[in-house]
Amino acid sequence: MPDKIKVSGDFYTTSDGFGYDKYANTIINMITDADFPSPFTFGVFGEWGTGKTSLMRMIEERLRNEYFDVFIPVWFNPWRYEKERHLIIPFLKTIQHSIESHLEENKTANKKLSEIAFKKLKELKNRISKIAFTVISSLEGELNLQIVKIKADLSKAVETAGKMEDKQIEKIEEYSSIYHNIVKYLSNVSEQEPYNLRIAVFIDDLDRCLPEKAIEVLEGIKTFLDIPGYLFFIGVDRNVIEKGVKVKYRGYVIDDKTTGKKTSEKDEHFNVATEIPITPSDYLEKIVQMPIPLPPIDKTRVEGYLKELIQANSSLMPYMDIIQLGLKQNPRTYKRFINTLAFHTKLAVEKGCLKINDSDTGKDTPLMTLELLVKWTILNFAFQSLVEEMKNKKLLIVDLQYWIERQDKEKQGLEDLTRTEKDAGITEAPSPLRHWLQDDKLRNILRKNIERGDTGFSRDNIDLYIQMGEFSFIEARTPPEGIMLPLPKIEGEGKLLEPIGKMMRIPKGEFLYGKDKKKMTLNDYEIGVYPVTNEKYKEFIESKPEYKLPENWINENRTYPEGKKDHPVVYVNFDDAQAYCEWRTEREGVKYRLPTEAEWEKAARGTDGREYSWGDEFDKNKCNTYESGIGDTTPVYKYLDGVSFYGCYDMAGNVWEWTDSWYDKSKRWKVLRGGSWGDGQGVARCASRGGDFPDFRDINVGFRCARPL
C-alpha cells in the first residue's frame, strides 16, 4: 500500500556492506603493531553519506572488543556542541568520560587491564579531570586555540590543578556541570601513555559543523600532536576544512593556486606569502599524517543497498528505475529519500488526496498518485533549482512534460504526424525550457509511463504536489553527476534568447477556447515569438518611402523613437498590419498573415486552459500591464517568466494585438487580444477579447505575424 512505506533510521553500521572491511582490517593491523608511532592522525576523507562513520565504527568496535587491554576508544561528535563557546572543553571532557567507561568495563572484560595499568589509568583520569576543570574555571574572554597558546594555558592549568583542594574541585565541578559528557577525556592531555595503553580518538561528523567550528576542533587536536599514546581518526569532507580555513583566516590565506605574494584585505602592506604561509591543503597536511580517501562506493553495492530498501517497501518496486536514475548514488541519500516519501504519502492520506486503490477515480477532486509523488520527491532532491523556478512558473514541469511527449512522438515518426511535421524535423521547444530538456535524466523522470497508467502532472493536480512543500538536504549542495546546473536567472530587462522575427510552430490538436473553455481543434500553424518590433517595422517602412509612419516616429529620418528598437511597434491599424504581412510574404517567399483569434489564444494559452500565459494567477512581474506601473512599452523579450506554453512572449500586456477575426456578426470591429501596458490584469487574460474599427490606431496597439503550414 502506498501509505505503508517504512521509515529507515539514519544509523551507522558496523557490518560491512560497501567493501570497507578491508580498509578496517588494514588500519587495525597497522595500529596494533608495537612499532606503530604515536601520536598519529588518520584523515578519513569522503563526501557526505559515503560511509566515513561506518568505517570508523568498524575500527572502534574491533579495538574495544579485541584490543581492550591496549586501546581506549574515544568517540567525539563536535557538531553536538556547536553552541559551546569553546569546543576544546567538551572535547577534553569526552576523553575523560571514555577513560572512566573503560575502567568500568574492566570489571567484566575478557581481557582485563593489569593491576598497574588500571592504577595508572585511574590516576591519569583524575589528574586530567583536574586540568579540565581548571581550564574551565580559568577561561576569560576568548580562548586562543592556536597550538603555542593552548600549550601554555594547559601547562599553567596542570600547575594550578596540583595546588587545588578537593573542595575547590567540587565547586568547580558544580560550576562546570554543563560540560558533563566531555570532561572525561581531558585526563590524558599531559601524560605519557601508561603501560603502552593507547587512546584512539574518533572525531566524526565534522561535516555537520560550521566551517569555523570544524577548524576550532582541529586547532584543539594540535595540542595533542606531540603527546605519545594518541591516535586520531578524523572523518570529514576535505571541502569543509578548506572552507573553514578560508573563513578563519579570510583575507590572509593563500589560495592553493596562488603564486607569488598576496596582501591582506586589512593591510595592503601585509605579506601573506611570508608571514602566514598556509594554504587549506597545507593546513590539513600539517595535522593528518595519513589521508585515507574513501573511493566512490561500488555501483553494484549501492544498487544492492537501494534494492534492499525498495524491497522492504514493495509499493515502490515499479519506480525503482527512476529512483535509481534520479538520485545521487549515496546510501544516506537513499534513506532520506525513502523517509521523506514515507512522510508525504502519510500526509497525503491524512489530507484525503492520495489515490490508494484503483477504484479511487478522483472524479470530484483530483488525487495524487504514488508515481507522481515519487517523481516530485526526486525533483526536490536532485533538481532543486527546477523546483525553485516553479515559484515563478508553477506549470513549468507540466510544460516540460508536454514538450518531452511531443518531441518523443516526433522522434518516433508515428503515423499521425503530417508530412509537414516530418519534413520540419523535431520541433524546437521554447527557449526558457531548452536547458531543462537537454538533461536526459530529467526527461526520463518526467516522461509519462503509459503502461503504468501515468497521466503525468497537470494544471489540475500540480497544486497538490506543490502543497507538499519544498524540502532540501545537504547532498543537494553539489548536483549529482550528470545532472545539469540551471542557467542563471535572467533579471531586469531580460535577455534576447530568440531572434526577433522568429516563428514558433503550434501543432495540430485540441485546446480549451474562450471563457467557457470549449474544446476546439486547429491545424498546424506558426506564430511570431514576439510582436513585431520597431526595428522590424522600419525595414518595411524603408522599402516603402511613401508609407505613413506611426504617429510616434520621427519624420525627419523616418525612424522610431530613440531607445525603442526592440519595443513593439504601435500606432498601427489593421490595414498597416496586413500590409506588413504581405510585404514579408513577398520578401521571404512564404505566406504570412495575421493570426485568427483562436490561433492567437492557443499560442498564448496552450492546451490546458490556463488563465494567463504562465498560469492561473496574475503576477505583475511577468507582464507589462497597468499593475506593473511602467506606463510605457517595454522590450518584447523582457518578461521571460511570462512566456507562454508554446514559448511566445508578451501574450499578456505590453500592446494589444490585431487578429484577422471579426468581433461579432456585424463585422464592424476586428478582434484585439492581449491587453496592454495601460490596461489592467483582467484584459490580460488569455480568453479576454477586445476590438475596434480596422482603421483604429493608438499608442498601445500593435500586432504579430502568423503563417499557415
Helices and strands as residue ranges (DSSP letters): G 2-4, H 21-31, E 40-45, H 52-66, E 71-76, G 78-81, H 88-105, H 115-138, H 147-163, H 166-175, G 177-179, G 186-188, G 194-196, E 198-203, G 206-208, H 211-222, E 230-236, H 238-248, H 272-275, H 280-287, E 290-293, H 299-311, G 314-319, H 320-326, H 331-351, H 370-382, H 384-389, H 396-412, H 419-424, H 431-437, H 440-446, G 450-452, H 462-466, G 474-477, E 503-506, E 509-513, E 518-522, E 525-528, H 534-543, H 574-588, H 597-605, G 620-622, G 626-628, G 640-642, E 656-662, E 670-673, G 681-684, E 690-692, E 701-702, E 706-708
